[in-house]
Amino acid sequence: MVSGHMLVAFTFLALASFVLASDPSPLQDFCVAIDEPKDAVFVNGKFCKDPMLAKADDFFLKGLNKPGNTSNQLGSMVTPANVVQIPGLNTLGISLVRIDYAPYGLNPPHTHPRATEILQVVEGSLYVGFVTSNPENRLITKVLYEGDAFVFPVGLIHFQFNIGKTPAVAFAALSSQNPGVITIAKAVFGSNPPISDDVLAKAFQVDKKVVDRLQAQFWMDIN
Ligand SMILES: *[C@@H]1O[C@H](CO)[C@@H](O)[C@H](O)[C@H]1NC(C)=O
């Protein structure tokens, strides 16, 4: 039999995960974000437009049919559709991206600190994966084809690699209006100012020269 304490603990855990798993729940139908606080209400970190002044364009974004420019060292590009592009997403806990991949293009290992992601391939084929947290650090991977979907749990390091000889396209939904992105290589070796090479040499168990070379590289992010 489950004791009263256990029951309380389980209830608390269930509630805590419900409350903390995504952006805060909205307290109103919507809260279209505006920069100008004059005549506005302040909710969940942004100013809301007067709901009576909200218009269709606040909830609208055009152009996701257009491929992103993948002419870069990674051969991929993310086109975001989050609260920055669609102010009506404010407080609603959801957003979207389009990702284009040149042949053998890579969306390099990265995490979203605030969102789980579900990605669907609409063209081509992708080798995707994520790594579970310590101590297992288990790599979970799959090859995806047109019409396949795959989930990257919140906060975990993940990647997508176009293994086809043709371009690939995917769309992904994310459980935050502002998922955030940390591109691992760029954050570690391309931080501003740089992390001390003593720190990185020890952390990566390599010679400082290796670290210096990595830090001298140009680290781009595609989202
Ligand atoms: C794509 O990006 C490359 C590199 O920045 C640039 O040279 C090229 O003009 C861009 N292509 C288009 C179609 O915008």
The ligand as a Gaussian input file, in Angstrom:
#p B3LYP/6-31G(d) Opt

LIG

0 1
 C       23.733000      32.217000     -49.830000
 O       24.789000      32.536000     -48.947000
 C       26.041000      32.697000     -49.593000
 C       27.087000      32.847000     -48.497000
 O       26.751000      33.816000     -47.566000
 C       25.962000      33.896000     -50.513000
 O       27.198000      34.071000     -51.177000
 C       24.843000      33.670000     -51.540000
 O       24.683000      34.812000     -52.327000
 C       23.539000      33.345000     -50.841000
 N       22.554000      32.922000     -51.833000
 C       21.324000      33.431000     -51.887000
 C       20.428000      32.866000     -52.932000
 O       20.952000      34.295000     -51.123000

